[in-house]
């Protein structure tokens, strides 16, 4: 079910992107200090959204890696034997023969 929802969301996003591109194909000139760049408005918007997504993911990934390492360490600790060997075993019971 989750994959179907993801697939439908991706299809809707692509259709919206194509519609946006069809309606916003005018050339926009970006003026940098060292030169200019002319691109369609839709390309500039999509590129800026992609750049923002990549920068956001780059900021979040170190925390995610730390959490993953901590989770693996804790899972190993849970799988380890739960009863540690006793440092001082209890004295053996005396055998009484009457």
N, C-alpha and C positions, 0 to 999 in steps of 0.2 A: 504494500500500500504506500509505503514511504517513497519508493522509487517512482511510482506512478505520479505522485504529487510533485516530486522533483522534476520529472520529465515534463509534466504539464506546465509547471512554472517556467522551465527553460524555454519551452515552445512559445508561451505567452510573452516572455521577455524578448525573444527573437522577433516575433511579429511586431511588438511595440517598437523595437529598434529599427526594423525595416520601415515602418510607418513614419517614424521620426526622421529617418534619412530621406524618405521620399518628399517630406514636407519642408525639410531644412537643408537644401543642397547648395545654398548660396555660398560663395567663396568669402572667407574671412581672412584678413591679413593680420598676422601676428608680427609686431615690430619689436625685434630684439635690438640691443645696442650694436651687435655685430652684423645684423642682417635682418631680413624679413622672411616670413614663411606664409604662403597662401594655401589654405586647406578648406574643405567644406566644413560648415558649422557642425554637422553631425559627427564628423571624424574627430574634431576638436573636443566635443562633449564626451564621446565614448573614450577617447584617449585619456582625458582628465579623470573620468570615473575609474578606468582601469588603473591609472597611476595611484589614485587615492586608495583603491582596494589593496593594491600591492604594498603600499606604504603602511597601511593599517595592519595587514597580515604580518609584515616584517616587525612591527612594534609588538604584536601579541605573541609571536612565536617563542621568544626566550622563556616567557612565563609558562607557556604550554609545555616546553621541553622540561623545565624544572618539575612541573606537576607530574609528567610522565615518569621521570626518573624516581621521584618520591613514591609514586604508586607502585612501581616495580619493586622498590626496596621494601615497602610495606607488605606486598604480596609474598615476597620471599620470606619475610619474617613470619607471616601467618602459616606458610607451608612448612616451616622448620618444625622440628619436634617440639611439642608443647611441654613435655616434661623434661626438664634439665636434669642431668645427673646430680645426685645429692652430694654435697661436699662432705658431710658427716653422716654416713648411714646409721640407722638406729641399731642399738646393740641387739645381738641375736638372742632369742628367747632361750632360757636355760631349760635343758631337758631334765625333768625330775622323774626319776624311777622310784616308785614306792614299793 
